[in-house]
């Protein structure tokens, strides 16, 4: 059975163009032209992947992404004309798995979609425990001192990478390669913002296991390793 992609895009020309490319690539594709219709179709179809425009009528892409992320772990790629790094960081923070700026090459969208789906499907049930932090990579449940912590998908990817490489110095480039399969192009400084947010979320009693190694990168310190 082919993967199902839902394209939520208010520009009819772009939506149909993207749909055709996905269908040519072997996907089953559906289109919605506003946020409310997109939410209804997402709930009805339970697609494998959602291509989500940021600027949508009736319910914008930001709010729609937040709702979708509360309800499921569906893969989400955001499309937007906004090029500012802050917008890209925001998209990842609210749960998008990837982010593509218009205008874009449709072949790139297909390639990124395939990579995101591969990451999701290849993920096996794995529980990582380092010190007082537990991460279930299948359910995306994170606890610190047995208390649940809410993280974005990007932050979970970073935490998983840190926990799999304890006490190692990881440069920005290495973090990008390990956590995002080199699909975070152009976001080397955005990684700093993501790490800072992750630090705040897992901080306990003023302590965080993520240390900055100036001029080199970051290290996830685990005393019992």
Backbone bond lengths (Angstrom), bond angles and torsions (degrees), N, CA, C in turn:
res aa  C-N    CA-C-N  psi(-1)  N-CA   C-N-CA  omega(-1)  CA-C   N-CA-C  phi
1 X - - - 1.465 - - 1.524 109.46 -
2 X 1.328 116.74 135.35 1.464 120.64 -178.57 1.516 110.81 -75.76
3 X 1.320 115.50 153.73 1.457 120.73 175.54 1.527 109.26 -68.76
4 X 1.328 114.70 146.40 1.461 120.59 178.71 1.515 109.86 -103.49
5 X 1.332 116.41 129.49 1.456 121.15 177.18 1.520 108.81 -117.76
6 X 1.305 116.23 135.73 1.461 122.78 175.40 1.514 108.01 -108.32
7 X 1.328 117.06 122.82 1.460 122.72 -179.21 1.517 108.06 -104.37
8 X 1.321 116.96 115.46 1.461 121.74 179.86 1.522 107.37 -109.36
9 X 1.321 116.02 100.33 1.464 123.19 -171.78 1.525 108.84 -150.05
10 X 1.344 117.48 125.84 1.462 119.83 -176.26 1.528 113.32 -80.30
11 X 1.314 118.15 -18.60 1.455 121.12 176.08 1.534 107.97 -81.35
12 X 1.327 116.23 107.64 1.461 121.45 -174.63 1.519 112.53 -57.49
13 X 1.335 116.29 -41.10 1.460 120.19 -178.78 1.520 111.38 -62.33
14 X 1.342 116.40 -47.60 1.458 120.13 179.94 1.526 110.72 -65.05
15 X 1.334 116.67 -43.05 1.462 120.58 -178.53 1.525 111.61 -59.74
16 X 1.335 116.49 -46.15 1.463 119.89 -179.58 1.523 111.92 -68.21
17 X 1.324 115.43 -36.54 1.460 121.42 177.91 1.517 110.51 -61.59
18 X 1.353 116.90 -47.78 1.463 121.43 179.29 1.528 110.45 -65.70
19 X 1.344 116.63 -40.27 1.470 120.16 179.29 1.531 111.15 -59.01
20 X 1.327 115.97 -45.80 1.468 120.10 -179.67 1.520 111.07 -59.70
21 X 1.327 117.02 -42.52 1.464 119.75 -179.44 1.521 111.50 -65.47
22 X 1.328 116.93 -39.79 1.467 119.13 177.85 1.522 110.82 -65.97
23 X 1.306 117.26 -41.25 1.464 119.82 179.64 1.525 111.16 -65.10
24 X 1.326 116.68 -38.46 1.471 120.11 176.11 1.517 111.58 -63.55
25 X 1.345 115.70 -29.50 1.464 120.33 -179.83 1.526 112.07 -84.79
26 X 1.348 117.01 1.92 1.453 120.28 175.51 1.515 115.76 98.96
27 X 1.335 116.91 5.19 1.459 120.72 178.43 1.526 110.61 -85.27
28 X 1.316 116.47 156.97 1.457 122.38 164.78 1.521 106.47 -93.61
29 X 1.333 117.41 124.61 1.466 120.49 -171.61 1.523 111.85 -123.80
30 X 1.335 115.18 139.40 1.462 123.14 174.23 1.515 108.38 -127.73
31 X 1.330 116.27 155.53 1.467 121.49 -175.76 1.520 110.68 -127.96
32 X 1.323 116.12 139.82 1.470 122.89 169.68 1.523 107.19 -130.04
33 X 1.337 116.98 144.87 1.463 120.37 -173.54 1.529 114.19 -108.41
34 X 1.324 117.62 5.00 1.461 120.15 172.77 1.522 108.44 -151.09
35 X 1.334 115.43 166.92 1.446 119.44 -173.23 1.508 114.81 -65.70
36 X 1.322 117.55 -39.82 1.460 120.12 -178.77 1.526 111.04 -66.80
37 X 1.345 115.93 -42.24 1.459 119.46 176.71 1.529 110.61 -64.43
38 X 1.336 116.04 -37.66 1.458 120.22 177.86 1.515 112.16 -63.09
39 X 1.327 116.83 -41.69 1.459 120.77 178.89 1.527 110.73 -64.28
40 X 1.329 116.09 -43.53 1.468 120.11 179.73 1.526 111.02 -62.15
41 X 1.345 116.56 -44.17 1.463 119.95 179.92 1.522 111.65 -67.81
42 X 1.328 116.67 -37.60 1.462 120.05 178.72 1.528 110.61 -61.39
43 X 1.320 116.38 -41.14 1.463 120.63 179.01 1.525 111.49 -69.64
44 X 1.321 116.07 -34.68 1.466 120.27 -178.38 1.526 112.08 -76.62
45 X 1.331 116.63 -43.84 1.465 121.26 -172.44 1.525 113.75 -88.47
46 X 1.338 116.98 -26.44 1.474 120.91 -171.38 1.522 110.11 48.26
47 X 1.353 117.70 60.73 1.471 120.84 -175.57 1.527 111.89 -68.15
48 X 1.328 114.28 162.59 1.457 119.66 176.31 1.523 111.35 -79.00
49 X 1.332 116.00 -27.45 1.460 121.29 -175.66 1.520 109.73 -147.98
50 X 1.336 116.78 142.53 1.457 122.06 174.91 1.520 108.95 -121.73
51 X 1.331 116.26 125.65 1.457 122.72 171.52 1.520 105.85 -96.21
52 X 1.309 117.38 115.08 1.464 121.93 -166.08 1.520 112.01 -122.65
53 X 1.335 115.88 118.15 1.458 120.69 174.44 1.528 109.08 -73.86
54 X 1.311 116.92 144.03 1.461 120.67 -178.82 1.517 112.18 -74.55
55 X 1.335 116.98 -41.02 1.460 121.90 -177.02 1.519 109.75 -99.31
56 X 1.336 116.47 104.29 1.460 121.87 -177.15 1.531 110.50 -130.69
57 X 1.332 117.67 147.70 1.463 120.06 173.17 1.524 111.46 -75.43
58 X 1.329 115.06 159.02 1.465 125.06 174.83 1.527 113.19 72.23
59 X 1.330 118.01 -47.54 1.471 122.20 175.67 1.519 106.53 -149.43
60 X 1.334 116.89 113.87 1.475 117.72 -172.44 1.523 111.76 -73.27
61 X 1.329 114.57 165.48 1.446 120.57 -174.34 1.514 114.33 -62.51
62 X 1.321 117.10 -32.05 1.464 120.60 178.88 1.520 110.51 -63.63
63 X 1.337 116.50 -51.57 1.466 120.20 -179.42 1.518 111.14 -65.54
64 X 1.329 116.30 -38.77 1.461 119.55 179.48 1.520 110.64 -63.51
65 X 1.331 116.79 -42.59 1.462 120.37 178.54 1.525 111.21 -61.17
66 X 1.323 116.42 -41.50 1.475 119.98 179.43 1.520 111.04 -62.41
67 X 1.332 116.73 -42.58 1.468 120.89 179.47 1.527 110.20 -64.92
68 X 1.322 116.15 -46.99 1.465 120.46 -179.75 1.518 111.38 -59.92
69 X 1.332 116.48 -41.08 1.454 119.46 -177.90 1.524 111.85 -69.23
70 X 1.339 116.74 -30.67 1.470 119.18 175.71 1.521 111.05 -68.97
71 X 1.330 116.62 -30.79 1.458 121.00 -172.80 1.517 114.28 -94.20
72 X 1.337 117.82 -23.62 1.463 119.05 -175.31 1.527 111.11 -159.68
73 X 1.343 114.57 173.80 1.457 122.02 175.77 1.523 111.27 -105.12
74 X 1.345 116.85 23.42 1.456 120.55 -179.38 1.531 110.50 -54.69
75 X 1.334 115.73 140.79 1.464 120.10 177.56 1.526 109.58 -68.91
76 X 1.337 117.22 134.64 1.465 122.03 -177.32 1.520 109.58 -130.29
77 X 1.338 115.76 127.71 1.454 121.92 171.44 1.518 107.84 -117.41
78 X 1.322 116.51 124.99 1.457 120.84 -179.31 1.524 111.18 -91.23
79 X 1.336 115.44 138.36 1.462 122.98 172.39 1.516 108.29 -113.43
80 X 1.310 117.14 132.25 1.455 119.25 179.24 1.516 111.07 -157.02
81 X 1.317 115.65 156.98 1.463 121.26 175.59 1.517 111.08 -88.11
82 X 1.307 117.87 -6.47 1.459 121.52 -177.70 1.522 110.02 -79.32
83 X 1.328 115.91 126.62 1.459 120.16 -175.53 1.520 113.26 -104.14
84 X 1.329 118.42 -9.97 1.460 120.00 -175.91 1.527 110.56 -62.70
85 X 1.350 117.77 135.93 1.460 120.06 178.52 1.519 113.29 -54.30
86 X 1.339 117.42 -34.47 1.465 119.99 -179.43 1.524 110.98 -60.62
87 X 1.343 117.10 -36.10 1.456 120.32 178.84 1.523 110.62 -68.13
88 X 1.315 116.62 -37.31 1.456 120.19 179.07 1.527 110.25 -66.75
89 X 1.314 115.72 -43.52 1.465 120.15 178.84 1.521 109.91 -61.81
90 X 1.349 116.52 -43.83 1.450 120.48 179.56 1.515 111.44 -58.97
91 X 1.345 116.89 -43.02 1.459 119.96 179.71 1.518 112.35 -59.60
92 X 1.315 116.65 -41.65 1.457 120.47 178.38 1.524 111.22 -70.89
93 X 1.316 116.72 -36.69 1.462 121.03 -178.69 1.519 112.14 -63.30
94 X 1.334 117.23 -34.98 1.463 119.12 -177.10 1.524 112.24 -87.06
95 X 1.333 116.85 1.00 1.453 118.77 171.01 1.504 117.04 119.96
96 X 1.337 118.64 -0.24 1.465 119.26 177.02 1.530 109.92 -66.90
97 X 1.331 115.72 146.64 1.460 120.36 -179.99 1.521 112.17 -89.33
98 X 1.326 116.47 -21.62 1.459 120.81 178.90 1.523 107.86 -158.94
99 X 1.331 115.79 171.29 1.459 121.48 -169.06 1.521 108.36 -150.54
100 X 1.342 117.81 123.03 1.461 121.53 -179.81 1.522 109.65 -126.50
101 X 1.327 115.84 132.16 1.462 121.72 -176.75 1.528 109.83 -94.33
102 X 1.336 115.39 134.70 1.464 120.59 174.34 1.527 109.55 -75.91
103 X 1.338 118.88 149.15 1.471 126.55 -7.44 1.522 110.92 -73.26
104 X 1.314 116.74 153.35 1.452 120.10 -175.27 1.521 110.17 -135.72
105 X 1.305 114.64 160.94 1.457 122.52 174.58 1.531 107.34 -86.97
106 X 1.316 118.96 122.74 1.472 120.01 -178.69 1.518 113.01 -59.82
107 X 1.327 117.06 -30.59 1.465 118.97 176.78 1.529 110.90 -64.10
108 X 1.347 116.19 -32.96 1.465 119.58 176.87 1.526 110.31 -67.26
109 X 1.337 116.55 -39.91 1.462 119.83 178.59 1.526 110.02 -60.64
110 X 1.332 116.63 -44.97 1.462 120.11 179.71 1.528 110.48 -62.62
111 X 1.336 116.31 -43.34 1.461 120.35 -179.31 1.523 111.31 -62.84
112 X 1.323 116.08 -44.07 1.464 119.32 179.70 1.524 110.84 -67.32
113 X 1.336 116.66 -39.54 1.462 120.54 178.00 1.521 110.72 -60.34
114 X 1.322 116.10 -44.39 1.466 120.59 179.61 1.522 111.05 -62.44
115 X 1.341 116.38 -40.69 1.462 120.88 -179.82 1.526 111.08 -66.87
116 X 1.336 117.08 -43.37 1.469 120.54 179.51 1.527 110.40 -63.23
117 X 1.327 117.17 -45.20 1.459 120.53 179.82 1.524 110.97 -63.79
118 X 1.321 116.62 -37.76 1.467 119.83 178.85 1.526 110.52 -63.43
119 X 1.330 116.27 -41.70 1.475 119.23 178.28 1.517 110.99 -61.20
120 X 1.332 115.92 -43.21 1.461 120.51 -177.70 1.527 110.64 -65.93
121 X 1.335 116.50 -46.06 1.459 120.47 -174.74 1.517 112.84 -74.12
122 X 1.332 116.69 -31.03 1.455 119.88 -178.51 1.528 112.78 -78.98
123 X 1.325 115.62 -9.89 1.466 119.02 -178.20 1.530 109.98 -72.84
124 X 1.301 117.01 120.22 1.456 121.37 177.69 1.519 108.65 -101.64
125 X 1.351 115.29 162.02 1.460 118.95 -179.36 1.517 108.97 -62.10
126 X 1.291 116.25 117.56 1.455 121.51 -176.79 1.516 108.85 -145.83
127 X 1.307 115.78 124.14 1.455 120.83 177.40 1.521 107.97 -108.04
128 X 1.325 115.36 121.10 1.459 121.57 177.83 1.518 108.99 -104.06
129 X 1.322 116.45 135.36 1.464 121.45 177.66 1.521 108.22 -131.26
130 X 1.305 116.05 122.65 1.462 122.23 175.62 1.528 106.81 -135.29
131 X 1.330 115.24 113.53 1.461 118.97 -178.24 1.521 110.18 61.29
132 X 1.349 116.55 -124.96 1.468 120.66 -178.13 1.527 112.71 -96.77
133 X 1.343 116.79 12.67 1.460 120.93 -177.21 1.520 109.92 -109.97
134 X 1.346 116.61 131.66 1.455 122.51 176.45 1.516 108.70 -123.13
135 X 1.341 116.90 134.09 1.460 122.58 177.30 1.521 109.27 -130.51
136 X 1.327 116.50 119.39 1.455 121.83 171.40 1.520 106.67 -93.86
137 X 1.320 117.16 110.36 1.466 121.03 -172.74 1.526 112.59 -72.33
138 X 1.325 118.01 -19.89 1.460 120.54 178.85 1.520 111.31 -81.65
139 X 1.316 116.21 -46.46 1.460 120.22 -177.24 1.521 112.83 -90.73
140 X 1.348 117.09 -10.45 1.470 123.46 -176.91 1.528 112.34 63.51
141 X 1.325 116.41 22.14 1.464 120.88 176.60 1.529 108.77 -81.75
142 X 1.327 115.60 129.79 1.460 122.03 178.44 1.519 108.61 -124.47
143 X 1.315 116.38 133.42 1.459 119.96 174.25 1.520 109.30 -129.38
144 X 1.330 115.37 146.97 1.462 123.05 173.71 1.516 106.34 -126.14
145 X 1.321 116.32 122.01 1.468 120.67 -173.21 1.532 110.75 53.53
146 X 1.344 115.49 38.67 1.462 124.58 177.89 1.523 113.25 67.65
147 X 1.329 117.24 10.66 1.460 121.59 175.53 1.520 109.29 -102.92
148 X 1.363 118.66 132.44 1.468 120.18 -178.32 1.522 112.56 -66.08
149 X 1.322 115.11 142.56 1.460 122.98 179.16 1.525 107.77 -127.33
150 X 1.327 116.55 132.92 1.460 121.09 -179.73 1.525 109.69 -93.32
151 X 1.332 115.99 122.80 1.458 121.98 179.19 1.522 110.00 -126.76
152 X 1.339 116.26 152.28 1.457 120.71 172.83 1.525 108.92 -74.18
153 X 1.346 116.17 167.04 1.459 119.72 179.29 1.532 111.49 -62.13
154 X 1.322 116.28 -37.30 1.460 119.31 178.55 1.530 110.79 -65.07
155 X 1.329 116.90 -41.29 1.457 120.68 179.38 1.526 111.18 -66.68
156 X 1.345 116.96 -36.61 1.460 120.37 177.46 1.527 110.00 -64.91
157 X 1.334 116.60 -40.87 1.466 120.03 178.27 1.523 110.61 -61.69
158 X 1.324 116.69 -41.46 1.464 120.28 178.40 1.524 111.29 -67.06
159 X 1.341 116.70 -44.60 1.461 120.03 -179.40 1.525 110.41 -61.37
160 X 1.328 116.87 -43.12 1.462 120.60 178.26 1.522 110.45 -58.76
161 X 1.334 116.53 -43.37 1.465 120.60 179.67 1.520 111.13 -62.88
162 X 1.325 116.35 -45.73 1.468 119.59 178.40 1.531 110.92 -60.80
163 X 1.336 116.14 -44.72 1.464 119.87 -176.06 1.524 111.81 -68.45
164 X 1.332 117.21 -26.88 1.460 120.82 178.06 1.533 112.05 -83.38
165 X 1.322 116.52 -10.84 1.470 120.49 179.98 1.527 109.77 -131.97
166 X 1.333 117.17 58.97 1.462 120.11 -177.08 1.517 112.26 -64.43
167 X 1.329 114.88 143.52 1.467 123.16 175.46 1.526 113.60 61.73
168 X 1.330 116.69 19.04 1.463 120.80 175.96 1.525 109.52 -107.79
169 X 1.323 116.99 141.49 1.454 120.92 174.46 1.523 107.89 -81.76
170 X 1.348 115.58 121.43 1.461 122.09 -179.62 1.522 109.27 -115.66
171 X 1.307 116.31 121.50 1.465 120.24 176.59 1.525 109.98 -71.92
172 X 1.334 117.00 167.69 1.463 120.09 176.23 1.523 110.84 -56.79
173 X 1.326 116.48 -46.93 1.463 120.26 -178.76 1.521 111.42 -60.84
174 X 1.327 116.09 -39.39 1.467 119.95 179.98 1.522 110.55 -68.28
175 X 1.320 117.19 -40.19 1.462 120.67 176.88 1.522 111.05 -59.88
176 X 1.330 115.59 -44.62 1.465 120.39 179.81 1.529 110.19 -61.48
177 X 1.315 116.15 -45.25 1.460 120.17 -178.36 1.526 111.65 -63.66
178 X 1.334 116.89 -42.96 1.457 121.18 -176.28 1.534 112.32 -76.02
179 X 1.333 116.66 -42.83 1.461 120.48 -173.46 1.519 112.84 -83.80
180 X 1.349 116.39 -34.04 1.464 119.15 -171.48 1.528 113.30 -125.13
181 X 1.321 117.46 14.17 1.470 121.02 179.43 1.517 112.09 52.69
182 X 1.327 116.23 40.01 1.471 122.84 178.67 1.522 112.78 64.22
183 X 1.353 118.07 19.55 1.455 121.24 -177.78 1.533 111.74 -99.52
184 X 1.313 116.57 21.86 1.458 122.15 -180.00 1.521 108.13 -112.93
185 X 1.334 115.94 34.62 1.457 122.01 -172.06 1.525 111.67 -56.70
186 X 1.319 115.62 132.50 1.454 120.25 177.81 1.509 113.94 84.91
187 X 1.348 117.68 2.73 1.454 120.19 -174.82 1.523 112.41 -113.41
188 X 1.338 118.33 30.86 1.449 118.58 -176.84 1.520 111.79 -59.62
189 X 1.345 117.59 -38.20 1.463 119.69 177.72 1.520 111.37 -79.42
190 X 1.334 116.66 -27.26 1.463 119.24 176.08 1.524 110.63 -63.74
191 X 1.330 116.84 -28.82 1.460 120.13 176.14 1.526 110.46 -58.37
192 X 1.339 116.79 -38.77 1.464 120.12 178.41 1.526 110.74 -58.60
193 X 1.329 116.70 -42.92 1.468 120.56 179.45 1.522 110.99 -65.56
194 X 1.329 116.13 -40.83 1.465 119.28 179.15 1.526 110.74 -64.58
195 X 1.330 116.98 -42.84 1.464 120.08 179.47 1.525 110.43 -64.51
196 X 1.334 117.21 -39.91 1.465 120.65 179.23 1.529 110.54 -61.82
197 X 1.329 116.48 -42.60 1.470 119.86 178.22 1.531 110.92 -65.43
198 X 1.327 116.38 -41.59 1.463 120.12 178.16 1.518 111.09 -62.10
199 X 1.321 116.59 -42.40 1.466 120.94 177.67 1.536 110.97 -54.79
200 X 1.343 115.02 -48.35 1.465 119.00 -177.78 1.533 111.67 -61.93
201 X 1.325 115.95 -36.90 1.459 119.72 -176.96 1.525 112.48 -70.94
202 X 1.317 117.80 -35.03 1.466 119.54 -176.29 1.525 112.04 -102.09
203 X 1.325 116.38 6.48 1.463 120.99 178.69 1.528 110.68 -67.18
204 X 1.298 116.72 131.64 1.458 121.88 177.34 1.521 109.38 -132.84
205 X 1.323 115.58 125.96 1.468 121.42 177.40 1.528 112.05 54.75
206 X 1.345 114.83 35.90 1.455 119.40 177.62 1.510 114.64 79.31
207 X 1.335 117.19 4.71 1.468 120.34 -178.76 1.521 110.94 -115.91
208 X 1.296 116.64 142.07 1.457 121.93 174.76 1.518 108.70 -134.56
209 X 1.344 117.24 140.84 1.471 118.27 -179.82 1.527 113.40 -76.48
210 X 1.345 117.41 -10.94 1.460 120.08 -177.67 1.520 109.58 -89.74
211 X 1.306 116.36 112.51 1.456 121.95 -179.42 1.530 110.74 -106.14
212 X 1.322 115.76 144.20 1.457 120.69 173.16 1.523 109.09 -87.11
213 X 1.314 115.83 127.57 1.464 121.51 175.02 1.525 105.13 -105.85
214 X 1.313 116.02 99.54 1.461 121.45 -169.81 1.524 111.94 -58.06
215 X 1.317 115.16 129.32 1.450 121.59 -179.12 1.511 114.22 82.09
216 X 1.353 116.66 -4.18 1.470 119.04 -176.48 1.521 113.49 -126.61
217 X 1.339 117.38 -37.97 1.459 119.25 -178.40 1.514 112.03 144.68
218 X 1.334 116.17 -131.31 1.458 122.15 -176.10 1.517 110.43 -135.10
219 X 1.356 114.40 155.25 1.460 120.73 177.29 1.510 108.79 -137.13
220 X 1.331 115.98 133.43 1.460 122.07 176.38 1.532 107.16 -96.58
221 X 1.319 115.25 106.86 1.464 120.82 -171.74 1.528 110.26 -88.76
222 X 1.316 115.03 123.96 1.471 122.06 176.28 1.513 107.50 -127.44
223 X 1.300 117.17 117.09 1.466 121.33 -172.36 1.518 113.22 -70.33
224 X 1.355 116.02 -28.41 1.478 117.12 -174.95 1.514 112.30 -91.10
225 X 1.351 119.51 7.76 1.461 121.81 179.23 1.523 110.29 -88.77
